[in-house]
């Protein structure tokens, strides 16, 4: 899958186009419930390209798993969202989640990749490593 993603993203400079293609590839390849991006805009996250059911459009910074990933500038892996007070319920089908911050050259989180699964404990360190490899091709415009 890495060569396919590199081929799709390496030559394209448009951020939204790359996010759209990456979310589609990951959603199709793994069958995850929801795969998408949130942009940091002011004091909130704003929904970006995604694949899956409708999602929360805006999330205040500091709220939810996305907020924790932003505040700590590190990946958050939630094996069971029911046990996580940080999880915001956008879909009752979500059982586990991983959120990876996207950090610019100045060290600022400018977006996050958010992935939800209908399977408990579906994400681990290997997912974090692989997904980070894929999002490195996406740069802020």
N, C-alpha and C positions, 0 to 999 in steps of 0.2 A: 504494500500500500504506500510506503514512503516514496517510491519513484513516481507513482501516480500523483500524489499530493505535490511533490516537488515540481513535476511537470506542469501542473495546473497553476501553481502560485509563483514560481521563481521568476517568470518573465512578466508578470502583471504587477503594476504599481498601485492599482486602485484598492484601497483598504476594504471597502464594502464588497467589491466583487470577490476578493480573496476570502473574506469571511463567509460570504454566501456559498462559495464552492466548497470550502473546508467543512462548513456545517452540514452540507448535503452529503459529502463523501463519508464523513464520520457517522452520520445518522443511518445512511444506507448500509455501510459496512458492518456496523456493530448492532444495529437495531435498537439503539438507545431511545428512550422515550422522548427526550428533548435535548437538542444540541444547539447552542447559540451563544451570542455575544451581547454584552452590555458595554456601552461607552460611558466613561466618566464625563459628565457635563455639569459643571458647577458643583452643586452639593448633592448630586444624585447620579444614579445610573439610568441610562436611557436605552431601551431595547434596540438591538441591532439585528443583523441577519440571523435567522434561526431556521431550524427544521423541527417540526413537531406541533403539538397543539398550541392554542393561544397561550400567551405568557403575560406575566406582569410587565406593564409598559415602563413604569418608573419605580425605582427603589431608592430611598434616601441612603446616602453614604452612611456607613456605620450600621446599617440594618441587614439582617440576613447573612447567609453564608458568603454572598458576594461582598458584602460590607466587611466581613472578617478578613477575606482574602485581600481586599484593598487596604485595610488598616494595617495588616501585618506584612503585606507584600509577599505573601507566600501561599502556596496551594493549600486548600482546605478539602479534606476528604471526609465525607460524612457517611459512615456505613449504614446508619439507620436514621432517617430524617425525623421519625417520630420521637426519638430520644434526643434530638438536637433542638435546644430552645432558639437557636439562631435561624433555623430553616423557616422560610416563608412559603406557605402552601399556595402554589399556583395551580398545581394539579394534585388531586388526592391519590393518583396512581403512582406518584414518585415515592420510591423506597430508599434510594441512596443517591448521593450527589458528589461531584467533584467540581471545584471552581479554581481556575488557574489565572493568576493576575498576569496581565501583559504590561511589561515595564519598558518605558522608552529609554533612550540613551542618557537622560538626565536622572534616571532612577525613579521616575514617577509612574504610577499605575494609571494608564490611560484607557484601559478596557479590561474585561475579564472574559474568559471562556467558561461557560457554565454548561455542565452536562448532567442530566438526570436519567436515572434508570428505574425500571419497575422491579428490579431485583435487589434484594438486600445485599449489602456489602459487595457491590459490583465493581468497586474501584480500589486500586492499590497503588503502590509506589511505581510499578511498571507503567501504569496508565499515565501517571504524572510525567514520567520521563518521556514517553512517546508523544503525548499531547504537547509537551513543551517543544519537542523537535518540530512538530507540525506548525505551531503558531509562530515560530521564529521567522517564518516567511512573510508574516503579516506585519506591516509597518504603519504607524499612524500617518495620515496625509497632512 
